[in-house]
Amino acid sequence: MNSVRFPAESAAHARTVMGWPPAGSVWGRDTAAVRRDIAAIARTVAAYEPVLLLAAAEDAEGARKACGGGVEVVDVPVDDLWLRDSGPTFVIGPDGGPAGVDFRFDGWGGKQEHMRDGQVARRVLAALGVPRTLAPLVAEGGSLETDGEGTLLVTESSLVNDNRNPGRSRDDIEGDLRELLGVTEVIWLAGVRGEDITDCHIDALARFAGPATVVLDSPPPGSPPDVWTQVYEQARTALETAADAHGRALEIIELPAPDPARLGRRGADFLGGYVNYYVVNGAVLLPRFGDRRADERAAAILRDLHPGRDIRPVEIHTLAEGGGGIHCATQQQPAT
């Protein structure tokens, strides 16, 4: 029996790993603004657990000034800030110590330059002295969601895709995921290919909030039918008939997105959903978008689902314009 264990995000963390967007990155003129968003997240997380921030040597001093003394900056250069995807996926190894899976980040199927980011998982694990397993498939951390009890939630559009795993079947990929992560039940949602850079990562659609409990991103009331409402409807239907690794039916908690009309002018890539929240030791970080009613509703839902944790809204307007959120920009190392 595989003794690797993939803990839930709500389990205790040793640290959070993040990345500092470098000068000359894809962020262009928005680099200063997105750095402010990353610094706000890093400072908030650092109030609850250690933060390891990756930065090129020439950017390190500015990163330290922006993030404060509670954040450790290390010399690991990155192309972009999305450490959930480029960084290692941490697990508990057979010996009970930390281990990391390198899912061979390829720029979300070759969509973005990743000369540095393709080496991030290896370099982070080496810096931390954590054993590394090189996966036989390509995936990103944002495409993997677990309850910590043997259940994995994924989208087919992201993993069973020729831009990452050409010629490989869903069964092949599922077998590798079971072996690498020690899971026993994989729930597949359809997702959608080609509509965003991730090919519909699970962490912007559905998240485990506890045993047999799934939080589902849902369109705001009155949303017209489009590709994303179809993704939501398919996901809800699939989750209603799914069971976790222990045979339990899933309780589905909807987390409505904010009203786009209340958010001002936003770009086509804007990720305007709350389900990309991040759970740390003692707190939950979620985006604050400016639709007060929706912001407060999301905070109340997550407070009920994570009793005893502080609810910490963080404004991430520029980060969200890049198609990601707080969860996408962070990666946890479980405590052992």
N, C-alpha and C positions, 0 to 999 in steps of 0.2 A: 504493500500500500504506500502511495506517495505521502511523505510526511511533511512536504512543503505546505505552508499555510499563508494565505493572502488575507490579512486582517482588514476589517472594516475601517473606513476613515475615522469613525468615531472612537476607535480604540486609541490607547495612549500613544503619543508620538515622542520620538527622540528629538526630532527637528523637522523643520520645513526647509526645502530647497527652492530657491528662486533664481531668476536671471535678470541681469541689468542690461537693457537695450543699448547696444553700442552706437557710437557715432557712425554715420554712414550706413545705417541699417535700412530696412524697408520702410521704417517709420518716417524717414525724411524730415520734413519741416515739423512733424508732430512728435519728434523724439523728446524734446524737453517736456511736453505735456504728458506723454505716456510714462516718462520717468517719474513724474510727480505721482501718477497713479500707482506705479510699482512701489515707490517709497511709502506711500500711505498704507498699502497692503502690508509691506514688510514691517513697518513700525507697529501696526495693529497686531500682527501675528506675534511679534517679538515680546509683546506684553504678556504672552501666555506660554511661549515655548521658544527654544533657540531657532534662529534663522540663519541659514547659510546662503549667501548671495554670490552668484557666479558673475565675474566681470573680467574683462580684459585689463591688463596691467595699466594701460593708459586711462582707463575709466574708473579705476578703483578709488582714487581719492574723492572724486565727485560723488560716487555711490555712497561712500562712508559718510560724507557730509549730509547727503540727502536723507539717509536712512537712520543715522544716529548710532550711538555706541552699542545698542542692543542687538545689532545685526553684524555678523561676521562676514567679511568680504574675502573671497578666495580667488586666486588667479586661474580661472578657467574661462577662456573666451567663448562667447556665444554669438550666433548670428541673430537670434531673436529671443524673446522673453518667455516663450511658452514651454516652461520646464515640465509641465504635466506630460507633454508629448515627447520632448527631446531627452528628458532625464530618465534615469532608471525607474523601473517599477519595483518597489521594495517589497520583499516577502520575509517571512520567518523561515529559515532554512531547517534542514533535517536535524541539525545539532541544537536547535533552539536559538541560534544567533541570527543576526541580520544577514540577508542575502539580497542580491539585486538581479533583475532580469533586464538585459539590454535587448530591446525589441527592434534594434537596427533602424532607427529613425531615418526616413528617406525623404523628408520634406513633404509629408502628406501625399505620397504618391508622385514625387518629383515636381510638385507645384512651386517649390520655393528653394532658393539656395540654402544648402545645409552642410557646407564643408566643415564648419565648426560644430554645428549642432549635431551632426552625425557622430561626433566623438564625445559628446557631453556625458552620455551614460557611462561610458568606460572611464572617463576622467573623474567623474564624481565618485564612482565606486572606489577607484584607486586612492583618491584623496581621503576617503573615509575608512579605507582598509576593509571594505566590505566585499566578500566573494561575488564574482560576476558569472552569470550564465548568459551566453550568447544564444538568443532565441533562434529557432529554425524558421521563423516567420517574421514578417514586418507588421508592426502594430504601434499604437501610441497609447500612453496612459489614459488619455481622455476617452479612449474607446473601450475601457475596461471598468466595470462597476461591480463591486462585491458587497455582500451582506456580512462577510467575515465568517459565515457558517457554511461555506461550501457552494454558494450560489454565485454565478457570474451572469451579469446582464450586459449584452453587447448588441451592436447593430450590424446587420449583414452587409449593408452598403459600404461600410468602412473597411471591414476585414476581408470579406469575400469579394475582392476587387482586384482586377488585373494590374492596377497601378501600384499595388503593394505585394500581392501574392498571386502572380500569374499562374494559371493552370491548376490552382489548388482548390479542392472542394470544401464545402462547409464542414463536412465530417472530418477531413484532414486537419483543418484549422482548429476545430473543437478539440480534437485529440491532443494537439500540441498545447492548447490553453489548459486543459485538464492536467497535463503533466507538469507544465511550468509553474502553475499557480496553485496546484493542489485542490482544485474545485471538483465537485462531483455533479453539478447540474448547471448547464448553460442555457439561458433563456435568450432567444434570438428575436430581435425586433427588426423590421424591414429597413427602416431609415430611408434615405434617398441619396443617390449618387449625383455628384456634379453640381449641387446647388450651393455648397459652401466648400471652403478649402479642406475641411476635415471629412467630407462625405458623410456628414451627420454623425458626429460623435455622440455616444450615449450620455456623456456628462452635461450636455445641453438639452437633454430630452427627459431622462428618467434616472432617479437616484434612489438607492436604498436609504431609508431613514431609521431602520431598525429591523429586527427579524420579521419577515413576511410583510414588510411595509415599504411601499414604493411611492416616492413623490414624482408626479408627472407634470412636466411643463404643459400648460394649457393655454390656448389662444384667449385673448381678452374677449369679453362678451361682444357680440356683433361683428366679429371678424369675418370677412368675406372668404368663401372657399378658395384655397390656393394650395400649393404643394405642401406647405407646412401644416395646414389644418388636416390634410390627408395623412401626413406623417403622424400627427397626434392621434387621429382616429384609428389608424392601424395599430399604433402602439397600445392604445387603451384596450382595443379588442383582444390583442395578443396577451396582454397582462391579465385580463379578466379570466382567461382560461389557463393561465400558467400556474405552476406550483414550484416552490423552492426546493432546495436539496433535502429537506425533511418532509416533503409532501404537503406542505401547508399552502393553501390558497393565499393570494396576495391581496392585502388591503391597499387600495389606490387612493392617494391623497393628491388632489389637483392643486397646483401652484400657479394661479393665473398670472400671465404676463401683464405688464403695464399697458395702458392705452397709448398707442403710438401718437395719437393726436395731442397728448399731454407732454410729450417728450421733446417737442421742437423739431427742428430739421435734423434728420439723421441719415447717414449714408446707407448704401445698399447692404453692407456687411455688418451693420450694427447688430450686436447680440443683445436683444432686449428681453431677457428672461432671468428669473431668480433662481432657477434650478441649478445654475452653475455656482452655487454657494460652496464654502469650504469650512469643514469642521476641524477645529484645533483643540488643544487641551484647554477646556474650560470655556470655549466660545464658539460661535458660528459667525463667519463673515459672509455678508450678502451684499449685493449691489444696491445702491440707492439711486434711482433714476430720475426722480422729480415728480412722478405721479404719486402725490401724497397718499391717496387712498390705496393704491396698489402696493406702494412701499410698506405702508403700515400693515396691510393684510398679509403680505409675505412674511414680515417680521413676526406677526402673531402666529402664523401657521408653523414657522420653524421653531418658535419658542415652545409651542405645545409639543412638537416632535422631539425636541432636545432639551428636556427640563434640566435645570441646574446649570445650563451654560448661558453665558452672556450673549446677547444678540448685538453684533457690531456691524451696522451698515457702513459701507464705504463707497464714496462716489468714484466711479471709474469711467467717466464719459469717453475719454480718448481710448482707453483700453478696449471698451466695448465696440468702438468704431472699427477696431481691427478684427472683429469677428470672434472675440473670446471674452473671458471673464476671469473672476478671481480664482476659480478652481483650475482653469487652464494655465494660470500663471504660477501655480504652486504644485509641489509634490512632497508628500509626507514620507518620512522614514519612521516606521513603527518602532515603539520601544520594545525591548526584549528583556 
